[in-house]
Amino acid sequence: MAWTRRYDEAEPQRVNRWLAQSGVCSRREAEALIADGLVSIDGERVEDPGRKILPGQTLTVADRGEGADFAAMLNKPVGYVSGQPEPGQTPAARLLTRAALLGESDLIPDARMSLPPLGRLDMDSHGLLLLSNDGVLAKAVIGPQSSLDKEYLVRVAGQIAEPKLSRLRHGLSLDGRHLKPAKVSVVTGQTLRFVLTEGRNRQIRRMCEQVGLHVVDLQRVRIGPLRLGDLPEGRWRRLTPGEREAMIAASKG
């Protein structure tokens, strides 16, 4: 069974050292696991044995029998967590059952299969969620060099005015860092469309708070060229090889 844990220390630490301190294996064994492609951070396969894990990141060590790459897109409902659950929370990966499958799959994930989210979606939000142990795909979606954008439909409470939209598009900061420019437009009534090229923690909700808007509903409908489409809520399907290649190609701009 895979070992997964969130890193909550104050300072970054080398992956092999932390694994040894956590009692998972020795430092030398950790380096061997990294070389075999079995260690990932937030869904991205670790390739450098000197890599450090940062506070808030989640590290996964897969079983040696879990080598097959697997990628699923899920229409996550509200109430499920995309990452490592806290006590009393239900991970979205539990929804990847045969009964909820749309289409065909030669593999149905079970509790032994580690499938980190490629771009988290908080518990109060719903929509498109990618779950995969595919390191190449993870790098394309959430790697530091990825140019994939994400699209959200957001229903808000509060008065929508052009000065607020202008601030949402450019000029806001979170945690002391300026945000990248965002595309924000009115779809209809109180519904806005956000297109972002970054994914800070609860970013859209916190952006809206800064301009006096309250998020009532938040749905992710697209990641790069991959669209949620008419996938029913709570259902999932396998990514096709063509979709995977399109995501990787689009991530390079």
C-alpha positions in Angstrom: 0.0 0.0 0.0 1.3 3.5 -0.9 2.5 5.8 1.9 1.2 9.4 1.7 1.7 12.2 4.1 1.5 16.0 4.1 4.7 17.9 5.1 3.9 20.4 7.9 7.4 21.3 9.1 8.4 25.0 9.1 11.4 24.6 6.8 12.0 22.7 3.6 13.8 19.3 4.0 15.4 16.8 1.7 13.0 14.1 0.7 15.3 11.2 1.6 16.0 12.7 5.0 12.3 13.2 5.8 11.4 9.7 4.7 14.2 8.4 7.0 13.0 10.5 9.9 9.4 9.3 9.3 10.5 5.7 9.6 9.6 4.8 6.1 13.1 3.7 5.0 16.7 4.6 5.2 18.1 7.5 3.2 19.9 5.1 0.8 16.6 3.2 0.3 14.8 6.5 -0.3 17.3 7.4 -3.0 16.6 4.0 -4.6 12.8 4.6 -4.5 13.3 8.0 -6.2 15.5 6.4 -8.9 12.7 3.9 -9.5 10.1 6.6 -10.0 8.1 5.7 -7.0 8.2 9.0 -5.1 6.0 12.0 -6.0 5.2 15.4 -4.5 1.8 16.8 -5.2 1.4 14.4 -8.1 4.8 15.3 -9.7 7.3 12.5 -9.8 10.5 13.3 -7.9 13.6 12.8 -10.2 16.3 14.6 -8.3 17.6 12.7 -5.1 18.4 16.1 -3.6 14.9 17.5 -4.0 13.4 19.2 -1.0 9.8 19.1 0.1 8.2 22.4 1.0 5.7 23.1 3.8 2.2 22.2 2.8 3.2 19.7 0.0 2.1 16.1 0.0 4.6 13.3 -0.6 3.6 9.9 -1.9 5.7 6.7 -2.0 4.0 4.1 -4.3 4.2 0.4 -4.0 6.5 -1.3 -6.5 3.4 -3.1 -7.8 1.8 0.3 -8.7 3.9 1.2 -11.7 1.2 1.4 -14.3 0.3 5.0 -15.2 -3.4 5.8 -14.6 -5.3 9.0 -15.1 -9.0 9.7 -14.4 -11.1 12.8 -14.8 -13.8 13.2 -12.2 -16.7 15.6 -11.8 -16.2 16.1 -8.1 -19.2 17.0 -6.0 -19.1 19.4 -3.1 -18.1 17.8 0.2 -15.2 15.7 -1.0 -11.5 16.6 -0.6 -9.2 16.3 -3.5 -6.0 15.7 -1.5 -5.1 14.0 1.7 -8.1 13.9 3.9 -8.3 15.1 7.5 -10.2 12.9 10.0 -13.9 12.8 9.1 -13.3 13.9 5.5 -13.8 11.7 2.4 -11.2 11.8 -0.4 -12.5 12.2 -3.9 -10.6 9.1 -5.0 -13.2 7.0 -3.2 -15.6 8.0 -6.0 -13.5 6.1 -8.6 -15.7 3.0 -8.5 -16.9 0.7 -11.2 -20.5 1.8 -10.5 -19.5 5.5 -11.1 -17.4 4.8 -14.2 -18.6 6.3 -17.5 -17.3 4.3 -20.4 -14.8 1.5 -20.0 -11.6 0.9 -18.0 -9.5 -2.2 -17.6 -8.5 -1.0 -14.2 -10.6 0.2 -11.3 -8.5 1.9 -8.6 -8.6 0.6 -5.0 -7.3 1.8 -1.7 -3.8 0.5 -2.5 -3.4 2.7 -5.5 -2.1 6.2 -4.9 -3.7 8.8 -7.2 -2.8 12.4 -6.2 -4.8 15.3 -7.6 -3.3 17.2 -10.4 -4.5 20.6 -9.2 -6.5 20.6 -6.1 -10.2 21.6 -5.8 -11.3 22.5 -2.3 -14.0 20.7 -0.5 -16.6 23.5 -1.0 -16.0 23.5 -4.8 -17.0 21.1 -7.5 -16.2 20.2 -11.1 -13.3 18.9 -13.1 -10.7 17.1 -11.0 -7.8 15.1 -12.4 -6.4 12.2 -10.4 -3.3 10.4 -11.7 0.0 8.7 -10.8 1.4 9.7 -14.2 4.5 11.8 -13.5 4.7 13.2 -17.0 1.1 14.3 -17.0 1.5 15.7 -13.5 4.5 17.8 -14.7 2.4 19.1 -17.6 -0.5 20.1 -15.4 1.0 21.3 -12.2 4.7 21.6 -12.9 6.4 25.0 -12.4 6.9 25.4 -16.2 3.4 24.5 -17.1 1.4 27.1 -19.2 -1.9 25.4 -18.9 -4.8 27.6 -17.8 -7.9 26.6 -15.8 -11.4 27.9 -16.2 -14.0 28.3 -13.5 -17.7 29.4 -13.4 -18.2 31.4 -10.2 -21.5 32.6 -8.8 -21.1 35.5 -6.3 -23.2 37.6 -4.0 -22.6 41.3 -4.0 -22.6 44.2 -6.4 -20.6 43.5 -9.6 -19.0 46.6 -11.0 -16.3 47.3 -13.6 -13.8 48.6 -11.0 -14.1 45.4 -9.1 -13.6 43.3 -12.3 -10.5 45.4 -13.1 -9.0 44.7 -9.7 -9.7 41.0 -10.1 -8.0 40.9 -13.5 -4.8 42.6 -12.2 -3.7 44.4 -9.1 -4.4 41.9 -6.3 -1.9 40.1 -4.0 -2.2 37.1 -1.7 0.2 36.3 1.1 2.4 39.2 0.2 2.9 38.1 -3.5 1.3 39.7 -6.6 -1.0 37.4 -8.5 -0.6 36.7 -12.2 -3.1 38.5 -14.5 -6.4 36.7 -14.6 -9.2 36.8 -17.2 -12.5 37.7 -15.5 -15.7 38.3 -17.3 -19.5 38.4 -16.5 -21.3 35.4 -18.0 -24.8 36.4 -16.9 -26.3 37.9 -13.8 -24.2 37.0 -10.8 -22.0 34.4 -12.6 -18.4 35.2 -13.4 -15.9 33.3 -15.6 -12.4 33.1 -14.2 -9.4 31.9 -16.3 -6.3 31.5 -14.2 -2.7 30.4 -14.9 -1.9 29.7 -11.3 -3.5 27.8 -8.4 -2.9 29.4 -5.1 -4.8 28.1 -2.0 -8.5 29.1 -2.3 -7.4 31.7 -4.7 -10.7 32.7 -6.3 -12.6 32.9 -3.0 -9.9 35.1 -1.5 -9.7 37.3 -4.6 -13.4 37.9 -4.4 -13.3 38.7 -0.7 -10.8 41.5 -1.5 -13.3 43.3 -3.8 -16.3 42.8 -1.6 -17.8 39.7 -3.3 -18.8 36.4 -1.7 -18.5 33.2 -3.6 -21.7 31.2 -3.5 -20.8 28.5 -6.0 -17.5 27.6 -7.7 -17.2 25.0 -10.5 -14.0 24.2 -12.5 -15.0 23.4 -16.1 -11.7 23.2 -17.9 -8.0 22.4 -17.5 -6.0 23.4 -20.6 -7.7 21.6 -23.5 -9.6 19.2 -21.3 -13.2 20.2 -20.7 -15.6 18.8 -18.1 -18.3 18.7 -20.8 -21.4 16.7 -19.9 -19.7 14.3 -17.4 -22.4 13.9 -14.7 -21.6 14.9 -11.2 -20.0 12.1 -9.1 -19.0 10.2 -12.3 -15.6 9.6 -13.8 -13.8 8.3 -16.9 -10.3 7.4 -18.0 -8.3 10.0 -19.9 -7.8 8.9 -23.5 -4.2 8.7 -24.9 -5.1 11.6 -27.2 -6.3 13.8 -24.3 -3.1 13.0 -22.4 -0.9 14.0 -25.4 -2.9 17.2 -25.9 -2.4 18.2 -22.3 1.3 17.6 -22.5 1.6 19.5 -25.7 -0.5 22.4 -24.5 1.6 22.7 -21.3 4.6 23.7 -23.4 2.7 26.7 -24.8 
